[in-house]
Amino acid sequence: MTQDAEGDRAERRALLLLLVVLGLVYVRDMFWTLPSWSYFLSSVEYLLIRPVLLMIQVIHSLPRFARFTARYRFWTLSVQALLTFAPAFLISDTAAVLPDFLAGSTLLLLRAPWSWLAYGLTVAGTVAAITRMHLDGHITVHAVFMITTGGLLVFGMSRLADAIVRLHRARRDLVRMAVARERLMMIEDLHERMTAQLAEIVRRSENAATLVASHLGRARSEATMIIVGAGRTLANAREAAARYRSTPSVGQVTAADRGDAEPRLARAIITAVLCLTIGYDVDYAITHRAGVANIVIAFAVAAASLVLQLRHSLPTGTGGPPRAWKWTLALQGVLVCAALYIQGVAWIGIVPFLGASMLFLVPSPWSWASLAVIIAGDVLLVGAMTSDTSLGVFTYYPAASLLFGLGVYGHARFARIAVELRDARAEVARMAQVRVRLRLSRDMHDVIGSSLSAVLIKAQLAVELLGDDRTGAERELREVADLARRTAREVEALSVTDSRVSLTEELSSARTLLTSAGVVSRVTAAPAGLPPELDHALAMVVREAVTNVLRHSKPSLCSIEADTEPDLVRLRVTNDGATGPSGEGTGAGLGNLGDRLHDVGGRLGVEFSGETFELSAEVPLRKPAASLP
């Protein structure tokens, strides 16, 4: 599976689990306290107020509505707060409606410390609404527990889902920045190495051309220095290309460790939810079963449950399950059963955490089957221990158990996924840096190296002409200056984008260079209407082929033919005077050309017969679809 597919899958899972958690909070709150007010007002709450509150929370939580909520958050929060508390304070005998959503939204949309102040006011408002109903004190404690844990779960799952979506969708930006940084570093190196040397070649060429007519000895000295300088610059370009190609490894793009915000947030919320849940169970156990022995048992169970669950939930150094997890999972199961057997329904709150551990540690689908069995057993156990068979028991407890189990699992799992995605994005960016390093190495050899080779060849030709043809020598020296300027522009172009050369321009330059070297040339016109990437690839074939002809052969004739068929472009460069065979793929130049043609769906061929050497390139006009990196 590609990294894009993994990111898409993680994004879908995060959003799905977020919606499930919101739905479970909605169902749990619906069946916690049934209002005793009129049928009409109950209908308004269940058919209007609650659906509207759910819709508002979905807007607050889903990343796709982030711009809307950032702009209108004070209005949507005000409407949410009004719908949450208006029924409780305007009409007696009813509690706040879905205060968990409001608590989570305050943490999501407001900045600290105002977010925590609003969170506390939401809890206080819920307690005040319950106090007006004159309910048992334990009900008030339970309400505080519900809203604090529910608000934290809504906030945490929303924030983690948003982080996963942002990390996944920021891939291209990260790659673009990494590539730009790598390109800038390399181009600065090239400028430092080559710009001054090319400027010196231009200066000496123009000076030598001026001196040809009046000071032949000084002109010859300048031309000789041009040859030395061009050779040194060419050697530097080849050394840089070889270094970029042979050492493509680059530094790490971005750190992804446990210091990231997502794991810290997940650890904090998991710990808080576990402490609140276990604390509530301890309070219930102590309140309903007096005695020192029960107090000791309660605190022992609480400590053991907290340690085991944190061990199963928090990420390990290796990224896999903790050591001896089968034994600790079995120990957690024994602990849950023992606590329920000794102190009864007081410890019903730790049952969902066993399900979360199953989801962490047991392979799918057995983990989900185990969770279903645990939740079903939890509900049946509550019904048996309390002799309550009402609809609320079979609706509230499954929703609450699933909420805590999936909430803890979701926070831990998606915190790990966030780190994995961050690592994957960093790796994608690192590989993009490697590709740009190799691509620039190829351009250094093909584009800059070939241009400098032409400079060197023309400078050598100018020296040879100084004795017999001063006019020709002056012409060659001025062309050396023009070639050096063009090479400097090509170096500059590498810092902006991939260097693009034109097939038409390369054919014209090839004809001029061959004629200057005394080679009879037959060059056809470039095919019209070629796609830019094909035109560039074929231009580079011409440049490298002509450079090789003049450097490695003693030609008297060279022909360059380009023709098109309905779905194919064919280019052939043929020369005589070849001094030896040159197999396909031999050397960096032909290897680079093969890579370029492969990138556009083409292929490179070479043929040696006697003293005749032919290099051919075939490129389809319809490039095969390529996958994104």
HUQUISUL-V283135 format. One line per field, one symbol per residue. phi: phi as a letter, one per 30 degrees, with the letter a starting at -180 (. if undefined). Layout:
phi: ???
//
This chain:
phi: .ddddddddddddddddeddddddddddddcdbddcddddddddddcbddddddddddddcdddcddddddcddddddddddddceddccbdibcdchdeddddddddcccddddddddddddddddddddddhcdedddddddddddddddddddddddddddddddddeddddddddddddddddedddddceddddddddddddddddedcbdddddddddddddddddddddddddddddddbddbdddadbbddddddddddddedddddddddddddddddcbdjdddddddddddddddddddddcddcddicdddhddddddddddddddddddcidecdddddddddddddccddcddddddddddddddddddddchccddeddcdddddddeddddddddddddddedddddddddddddddddddddddddeddddddddddeddddddddddddcbddddddddddedddddddddddddddcaddcccdddddddddddddddicdbbbdddedideeddedddddddddddededdcbbdcbbcbbbbbcebacbbbcbbcidcldbddididdddddedddddcicbcbbbbbiccbbcbbbbddcdedcddd
//
